[in-house]
Amino acid sequence: MMLQVKLGVMVVLEWMLNQTEGDNMPLTTKGKKIMKSMKDRYGKKKGKTVFYASKNKGKIKGVDKTRK
């Protein structure tokens, strides 16, 4: 029983680590351009992480489409 619980928790934690914040968030043309540039520079996974970290910190603005 404990082994099943530990494995279940490990699967959930691994899934959470592989998720990147904002995966489903639509980007503006500016955001797509910056995302592509960062993926080219840092690689697919790291580029996405750097992009969203920069966005959350406030270094880049105007990359998310706003709701009407």
CYANA upper distance limits for C-alpha pairs under 8 A (distance plus 0.5 A):
  1 MET  CA      5 VAL  CA      6.92
  2 MET  CA      6 LYS  CA      6.62
  3 LEU  CA      7 LEU  CA      6.57
  4 GLN  CA      8 GLY  CA      6.53
  5 VAL  CA      9 VAL  CA      6.65
  6 LYS  CA     10 MET  CA      6.61
  7 LEU  CA     11 VAL  CA      6.66
  8 GLY  CA     12 VAL  CA      6.80
  9 VAL  CA     13 LEU  CA      6.60
 10 MET  CA     14 GLU  CA      6.53
 11 VAL  CA     15 TRP  CA      6.64
 12 VAL  CA     16 MET  CA      6.67
 13 LEU  CA     17 LEU  CA      6.69
 14 GLU  CA     18 ASN  CA      6.83
 15 TRP  CA     19 GLN  CA      6.94
 19 GLN  CA     23 ASP  CA      8.31
 20 THR  CA     48 LYS  CA      8.10
 20 THR  CA     49 THR  CA      7.43
 21 GLU  CA     52 TYR  CA      7.65
 22 GLY  CA     52 TYR  CA      7.99
 25 MET  CA     64 ASP  CA      7.70
 26 PRO  CA     64 ASP  CA      6.74
 26 PRO  CA     65 LYS  CA      6.43
 27 LEU  CA     31 GLY  CA      5.70
 27 LEU  CA     32 LYS  CA      6.43
 27 LEU  CA     63 VAL  CA      6.06
 27 LEU  CA     64 ASP  CA      5.19
 27 LEU  CA     65 LYS  CA      6.08
 28 THR  CA     32 LYS  CA      6.69
 28 THR  CA     62 GLY  CA      7.89
 28 THR  CA     63 VAL  CA      5.70
 28 THR  CA     64 ASP  CA      6.13
 28 THR  CA     65 LYS  CA      6.01
 29 THR  CA     33 LYS  CA      6.71
 29 THR  CA     63 VAL  CA      8.04
 30 LYS  CA     34 ILE  CA      6.76
 30 LYS  CA     62 GLY  CA      7.81
 30 LYS  CA     63 VAL  CA      6.32
 31 GLY  CA     35 MET  CA      6.49
 31 GLY  CA     62 GLY  CA      7.75
 31 GLY  CA     63 VAL  CA      4.52
 31 GLY  CA     64 ASP  CA      7.27
 32 LYS  CA     36 LYS  CA      6.59
 32 LYS  CA     63 VAL  CA      8.12
 33 LYS  CA     37 SER  CA      6.75
 34 ILE  CA     38 MET  CA      6.68
 34 ILE  CA     51 PHE  CA      8.09
 35 MET  CA     39 LYS  CA      6.62
 35 MET  CA     47 GLY  CA      7.62
 35 MET  CA     48 LYS  CA      7.21
 35 MET  CA     51 PHE  CA      6.64
 36 LYS  CA     40 ASP  CA      6.63
 37 SER  CA     41 ARG  CA      6.71
 38 MET  CA     42 TYR  CA      6.30
 38 MET  CA     43 GLY  CA      7.93
 38 MET  CA     47 GLY  CA      5.21
 38 MET  CA     48 LYS  CA      7.65
 38 MET  CA     50 VAL  CA      7.81
 38 MET  CA     51 PHE  CA      7.19
 39 LYS  CA     43 GLY  CA      5.22
 39 LYS  CA     44 LYS  CA      5.29
 39 LYS  CA     45 LYS  CA      7.93
 39 LYS  CA     46 LYS  CA      7.71
 39 LYS  CA     47 GLY  CA      4.67
 39 LYS  CA     48 LYS  CA      6.94
 40 ASP  CA     44 LYS  CA      7.81
 40 ASP  CA     47 GLY  CA      7.94
 41 ARG  CA     47 GLY  CA      7.56
 42 TYR  CA     46 LYS  CA      6.15
 42 TYR  CA     47 GLY  CA      5.33
 43 GLY  CA     47 GLY  CA      5.89
 44 LYS  CA     48 LYS  CA      6.86
 45 LYS  CA     49 THR  CA      6.91
 46 LYS  CA     50 VAL  CA      6.59
 47 GLY  CA     51 PHE  CA      6.55
 48 LYS  CA     52 TYR  CA      6.83
 49 THR  CA     53 ALA  CA      6.54
 50 VAL  CA     54 SER  CA      6.52
 51 PHE  CA     55 LYS  CA      6.70
 52 TYR  CA     56 ASN  CA      6.47
 53 ALA  CA     57 LYS  CA      6.57
 54 SER  CA     58 GLY  CA      6.70
 54 SER  CA     59 LYS  CA      5.70
 54 SER  CA     60 ILE  CA      6.58
 55 LYS  CA     59 LYS  CA      6.41
 55 LYS  CA     60 ILE  CA      5.60
 55 LYS  CA     61 LYS  CA      7.00
 55 LYS  CA     63 VAL  CA      8.35
